[in-house]
Amino acid sequence: MYYSFNAGGSMRNFEGFTLDWYKEVFQDTRLLIIALNTLIIALLSAAISTILGVLGALAITYVKKRRTKNTLQTLNNVLIVSPDVIIGASFLILFTMIGIRLGFISVLLSHIAFSVPIVVIMVLPKLQEMSSSLIDAARDLGASNWNILSKVILPYITPGIFAGFFMALTYSLDDFAVTFFVTGNGFSTLSVEIYSRARQGISLEINALSTLIFLLTIVLVIGYYFINQRNARSTAMEVRKP
């Protein structure tokens, strides 16, 4: 970050303050398109994986057979404990076999696949700590299954849902190993682009770009913190109501 403001053009000596490297980032049309692609992939994969992750967590929590529950939890952990290189190579083989062209779709599907287990892990603790008496009370009051889900369960696990979404978003923005395998010609993400440019030689444009990504991450973390604080205040106010 320090050398991204260096007028000298190298990371040896700081020769003066400049914003030229940031201007180059915003004038680089190809880089801006790649940044937009990365953001779209991250938002889409995070949203879809959050929906799938919540459904998966519900299935794991409310399945009756213990063996089935343990099997689902084990399958959920496969992509988490597997090395990224193995995951990326596996997806590359899979997409090649079933005829999916490498590019936007292949990257999106891969990001959804490794994000879903993260969301499940974030949502499961909230479901497990929720008292079954809440659901029993809702049933006694005549609530349907949909009302129980939409007005009891989902509001209770909202902090876990937000945590899963932001974790999935962060993992997608940060991922390199899996994306490197499944991206194709004409499509790239920031992590792959930074790697490609770094191989060609050190450019302070990379420093400026990395600084912007870091600041974006800080903004996301602060946003997640304030959302948690707001949810905590709302919960406290509801508890205090007579």
Helices and strands as residue ranges (DSSP letters): G 3-5, H 20-27, H 29-62, H 66-81, H 84-98, H 104-129, H 132-140, H 145-148, I 149-153, H 154-156, H 158-174, H 177-182, H 190-200, H 204-240
